[in-house]
Amino acid sequence: MRMYDLIEKKKRGGALSREEIHQMISGFVSGEIPDYQMAAMLMAICFQGMNPEETAYLTEEMADSGDRADLSAIPGVKADKHSTGGVGDKTTLIAGPIAASCGVRVAKMSGRGLGHTGGTLDKLESIPGFQTSVSRERFFEIVRQTGIAVIGQTGNMVPADKKLYALRDVTATVDSIPLIASSIMSKKLAAGSDCIVLDVKTGSGAFMKTLEDSLALAREMVDIGTRAGRRCCALITDMDVPLGHAIGNALEVKEAVEVLQGRGPEDLTQVSLQLAACMLFLAGKGSREACLAQAEKALEDGSGLRTLAAMTEAQGGDAGCIREPERLGQAPYCREVRALKSGWIVHMDAEACGIASMILGAGRARKEDTVDPLAGMILKRKYGEYVQAGDVLAKLHSSDPSRFPEAEAKTAAAFVIGTEQPPQRKLIYALVSDAGIDRF
Ligand code: URA
């Protein structure tokens, strides 16, 4: 096999065989295939696409490029949950403990935030003492003990994705559905769970800005998971508006605790319950209705909250911060952003809210940046509300006051105020499973 011939084949719209994809991925990871040839292939894939078999082969080859987690030492059905990335998205901290408290095992490997989106590891590390790096044995022990553990990626998992993603990032080849689907699903397959629930975000703060693109990505990922023998489904959820009110690490942990105490924002509560119900359904815990009822009960009776506290303690964190989230602390400086005129909030730029939070210190512009656990913002008003000129729209938090001017301007511009009451937005647009698409 010559890489030149494979590039030529894909450029003309041909389908690559499993063997050809195997040679290409192993050659690229070993360094035999240079970046310039892989870059040409990635661009050919962007233009010509891949059929479902090719995408599934590519995903398996990527998953096989390094270590795969073997979770068989943990008894019971293991369910994973993945979000394509959003602003204020702290659903893992809610849906994970709820599902675990209903008897599903959640052995989760999460990532860090980059750009305008947050990452679960950064949120958990805002709890004093919380360890996201533990040995494999300890990880399994915590899942057996509490039902859930959330750690960073261990070992040498999916090196093909690390190399490919770095190349896509600098060659304008990120936005290809087969490449995104194979990148995400190779990590999910390598992480080893039996069931995979995908939360595909759609809207201004999401990777996929349109519903049609979000549906296409969800279908592709569910197809890959199903072909690989995993139980898999995707919810398409709104990210045109940030989820909940809190953006930023400790602020989001506090809000997740409020949801688990039954007094959190409605949008965040509903999406988290639906995700937890999907995890339970895939794990065989009953009908969709019965699984939703179990998730609601775990919220009402406090068992989800107790599970989050138990996981926190087992991972070295101060579980007192879960019982009394004020103990997480408060940034030393705050500023309020106020409405300049009266009217309805007709649009919110969720991505701009995420970028403003990043500027305040809550996120990273580059991978090497460090985060300020207390930085971020609380949205006081959201899409669809009527505001008077001078009302507070958001409260910004930071440990570095020099960051306020830029973040204030970005936040103010994220709110569009108009004269007409805007239509209500949907929170969940569709459920995608191997049976097809159910639109809500
Ligand atoms: N997230 C990933 O992990 N991979 C992509 O290609 C895009 C988003």
Residues whose N, C-alpha, C, O or C-beta is under 5 A from the ligand:
A	BS01	URA	L179 I180 S183 I184
